Amino acid sequence: MQNQTIIQYFHWYYNEEQNLWNKVAADAAHLKEIGVTAVWLPPAYKASTGGYSVGYDVYDLFDLGEFDQKGSVNTRYGSKAEYITAIDALHEQGISVLADVVFNHKAGGDELERIPVRTVNEENRNEFTSDVFEIDAWTRFTFPGRDGAYSGFIWDQQCFSGVDWAEDLKETAIYSIQNSAGEGFEDVPSTEFGNYDYLMFNDIDFRNQAVVDELKYWGEWVVEQTKVDGFRLDAVKHINPHFIVEWIDHLNQKFNRNFFIVAENWDVVNTAEQEEYIQITAGKTQIFDSLLHHNFFLASKEENNFDMRTIFDNTLLQINPELAVTFVDNHDSQPLQALESYVEFWFRPMAYAIILLRMQGIPCLFFPDLYGGIYDDQKEGEDFHIQLAILPELETMSKIRTHLAYGEQRDYFDHGNCVGWTRAGDEEHPDSGLAVLLSTGEEGWKTMEIGKHFAGKTFIDALGKHEEGIVIDEEGFAEFHCHAKSVSVWVQTT
Ligand code: CA
């Protein structure tokens, strides 16, 4: 079987002339060539800021760039027809497609309602700071531009547990809605701020069965309309986990298959919360390993003071590797974004070697590392011009993952700066097997075992950083090399 590789095919500032759906369709054959098996596409439905939106301020899940709503027919990425054409093009290359799904909230309501609320303490959302009073809030969603197509469901105050804007008062706060579904916020995995159910906009209330049924129906609809193969679930730490399980079970039963699901449960310190989430959801979703990303970030900042023997400490890769989707960065961690923690450029090839060439985890490539990214934005009132450079080693490493990163893994995480591992290869993949050595300090060398079946064979540096080959000795060992602050990937000459 071929190793799986996902790509996040967008970043926060993707804004090129070519619409994204057309770009990915044209790129499908290339993605297959470099070993990509699944493409995660950005939110495809209409958001409250229409054609400008990255997509996370979701307005209408049933408008995939088809109706004139929020100032445009198309989304930022193109039309519904172009989205479906792109998915078909990826399927023709045997590549799966993951749709990005935001279930936590809705934004851009069509009509005001007079609703009973209580304010809560932002630092402790279990604490009410007022008696019940009424405000005007944008909680009614009628989708006039869609006019009942695909679904006649109208969202109203009964569908939400909280809002952050009182139109009549012109005031921002966290307003807990007193509706018939329940008192206060729902139980969610994150206990940050007492209860982190409320994240932003109109928070969806999964205690309302009509809402649950509508979202199950939407899941069926989107699979039938687009033929997507799986989902990336946004912000699950703010969502009732029992709903997530129910929704996944429903779709799997309905279509008699196991959809690939990866959840964003962002956390950079608390391994226990990740473990708890896996327990509650019975391991039904893969999870992005944000803890590993954070270790990469620290290693890239601390340079040779970071002890590389600890790079896997407290990561999902360590506690539950079967569920880990590993990544170096994403659209939230990139420069100027909400969770900014961009791994420094010098360390990125090492981070990618770790996620691509080892046995554990399903890696997810980040768009700018393959295609670059140039953008301007402000942060804390200051202007920035950002240039994210293409990582020249990445395509080569991704191909090596696809063809050669198989078989037994021998680890040499035995030095603070210089670590490595070997893969013994297997019979199914011709010429497979490799050795990786990386150093965050001085030039490195290490004697590593790769297997007696390679005795007498010559290995070369596939990243082209060394000209001389290395010959494996009779016992299956060799001394492998890498330059200072560099990674080398040694593969058999063919
Ligand atoms: Ca929520």
Boltz pocket constraint, residues with backbone or C-beta under 6 A from the ligand:
constraints:
  - pocket:
      binder: B
      contacts: [[A, 104], [A, 196], [A, 197], [A, 198], [A, 199], [A, 203], [A, 204], [A, 238], [A, 239], [A, 240]]
      max_distance: 6.0
